[in-house]
């Protein structure tokens, strides 16, 4: 059980939320993320939400358009939701969301990211590498897969999803995060 706890502690991130400059949803076809972001927006955690994501074979529209539409259905003000529909992966979600913040003069001191709970570590690492001087707060959501830090290892399908996240972190994080020795040389 110790190994399961170690993986859970690494993969599943949840931060205490405070008011932020912006809420960001990295691309997804999960309605639960739009619902959580809508709730945070209505509770005054931020004035703006960026919904990010390009086309997704599960949807007839871009992920950004899907998330936008779902937030509008919950009664959110369309002027508070900014669509970014070019991002095809988590890194691009971060890069293009930063660009949208700059285009719309949105500060980026504190950011809340609403994401799937099993995607939270990769999201946090990726967004920290792009929003270098920002406080990144993760608001994880349990989606329709039902995966949690307490149950993922009890199902072969759920464990495949969690270990796929571990694999993705190992594959592409080294390309986007500069090793400490390179950072020291640049300082």
C-alpha positions in Angstrom: 0.0 0.0 0.0 3.0 2.3 0.5 3.6 2.5 -3.3 0.0 3.5 -3.9 0.2 6.3 -1.3 3.4 7.5 -2.9 1.8 7.7 -6.4 -1.3 9.3 -5.0 0.7 11.9 -3.1 2.6 12.8 -6.3 -0.3 12.7 -8.9 -3.2 14.2 -6.9 -2.7 17.9 -6.1 -5.2 20.1 -4.3 -4.4 23.6 -3.1 -6.2 25.9 -0.7 -7.9 28.5 -2.9 -7.8 32.2 -2.4 -9.0 35.0 -4.7 -7.2 35.0 -7.9 -6.7 37.2 -11.0 -8.0 34.5 -13.4 -9.4 30.9 -13.4 -8.2 28.7 -16.3 -9.6 25.4 -17.5 -7.0 23.5 -19.6 -8.8 21.8 -22.5 -11.3 19.1 -21.7 -14.6 17.5 -22.7 -15.6 17.1 -19.1 -18.7 19.1 -18.1 -17.7 18.9 -14.4 -14.8 21.3 -15.0 -17.1 23.9 -16.5 -19.5 23.5 -13.6 -16.7 23.9 -11.0 -15.3 27.0 -12.7 -18.7 28.5 -12.9 -19.2 28.0 -9.2 -15.9 29.7 -8.4 -16.6 32.6 -10.8 -20.0 33.2 -9.2 -18.4 33.0 -5.7 -16.0 35.8 -6.7 -12.8 33.8 -6.8 -11.8 35.7 -10.0 -13.3 38.1 -12.5 -12.4 36.1 -15.6 -12.2 32.5 -16.8 -10.1 31.3 -19.7 -11.4 28.2 -21.3 -8.7 26.6 -23.4 -8.6 23.8 -26.0 -8.7 23.0 -29.7 -10.8 20.4 -31.5 -11.5 17.2 -29.7 -12.8 14.1 -31.5 -15.3 13.5 -28.7 -16.9 16.9 -29.4 -18.5 18.6 -32.4 -16.9 21.9 -31.3 -13.5 22.9 -29.8 -12.9 22.2 -26.1 -12.9 25.9 -25.5 -16.3 26.3 -27.2 -17.7 23.4 -25.3 -16.5 24.7 -21.9 -17.8 28.2 -22.8 -21.2 26.9 -23.7 -21.5 24.8 -20.5 -20.5 27.8 -18.4 -23.1 30.0 -20.1 -25.8 27.3 -19.4 -25.0 27.7 -15.7 -25.7 31.5 -15.9 -22.2 32.9 -16.2 -21.7 36.3 -17.9 -20.2 35.7 -21.3 -18.1 38.9 -20.9 -16.2 37.1 -18.1 -15.3 34.0 -20.2 -12.4 34.2 -22.7 -12.0 31.4 -25.3 -8.6 30.1 -26.3 -9.2 27.5 -29.0 -5.8 26.7 -30.4 -4.2 24.6 -27.6 -3.7 20.9 -28.4 -1.9 19.8 -25.2 -1.4 20.9 -21.6 1.7 22.9 -22.5 -0.1 24.8 -25.2 -3.0 25.4 -22.8 -0.6 27.2 -20.6 1.3 29.2 -23.3 -1.9 30.3 -25.1 -3.7 31.1 -21.8 -0.8 33.3 -20.8 -1.1 35.1 -24.2 -4.8 35.6 -23.6 -4.1 37.1 -20.2 -1.7 39.5 -21.8 -4.1 40.4 -24.7 -6.8 41.1 -22.2 -4.7 42.9 -19.6 -5.4 40.3 -16.9 -2.9 40.1 -14.1 -1.3 36.7 -13.5 -0.1 37.0 -9.9 -2.5 34.3 -8.7 -4.2 31.7 -10.9 -6.7 29.0 -10.1 -6.6 26.1 -12.5 -9.7 23.8 -12.6 -8.6 20.4 -13.9 -9.2 16.7 -13.6 -7.9 15.5 -10.3 -5.6 12.8 -11.8 -4.3 15.5 -14.3 -3.4 17.9 -11.5 0.3 17.3 -11.0 1.1 17.6 -14.7 -1.0 20.7 -14.9 0.7 22.3 -11.9 4.2 21.5 -13.2 3.3 22.7 -16.7 1.7 26.0 -15.7 4.5 26.7 -13.2 7.0 26.4 -16.1 5.0 29.0 -18.2 3.6 31.3 -15.5 7.0 31.5 -13.8 6.2 34.3 -11.3 2.6 33.3 -10.6 1.0 31.5 -7.6 -0.7 28.5 -9.2 -3.6 27.0 -7.2 -5.0 23.7 -8.4 -8.8 23.1 -8.0 -9.1 19.4 -8.8 -12.4 17.9 -10.0 -13.4 14.2 -9.9 -14.9 13.6 -13.3 -17.2 10.9 -14.6 -14.3 8.3 -14.4 -14.8 8.3 -10.7 -11.0 8.2 -10.2 -9.8 9.4 -6.7 -6.6 9.2 -4.8 -8.2 6.6 -2.6 -9.6 4.2 -5.4 -7.4 4.5 -8.5 -5.3 1.4 -7.6 -8.4 -0.8 -7.1 -9.2 -0.9 -10.8 -7.0 -1.9 -13.7 -8.7 0.8 -16.0 -8.3 3.5 -13.4 -4.7 2.6 -12.6 -3.9 2.7 -16.3 -5.2 6.3 -16.5 -3.1 7.3 -13.4 0.1 5.7 -14.6 -0.5 7.2 -18.1 -0.2 10.6 -16.2 3.0 9.5 -14.6 4.3 8.5 -18.0 3.3 11.8 -19.6 5.1 13.7 -16.9 8.3 11.7 -17.5 8.0 12.1 -21.3 7.5 15.8 -21.8 8.2 17.6 -18.6 12.0 17.5 -19.2 11.5 19.4 -22.5 9.6 22.3 -20.9 11.3 22.6 -17.5 14.8 23.8 -17.6 17.1 21.7 -15.3 18.5 23.6 -12.3 22.0 23.8 -13.7 20.7 25.6 -16.9 18.7 28.0 -14.7 21.8 28.8 -12.7 23.9 29.4 -15.8 21.2 31.8 -17.1 21.0 33.8 -13.8 
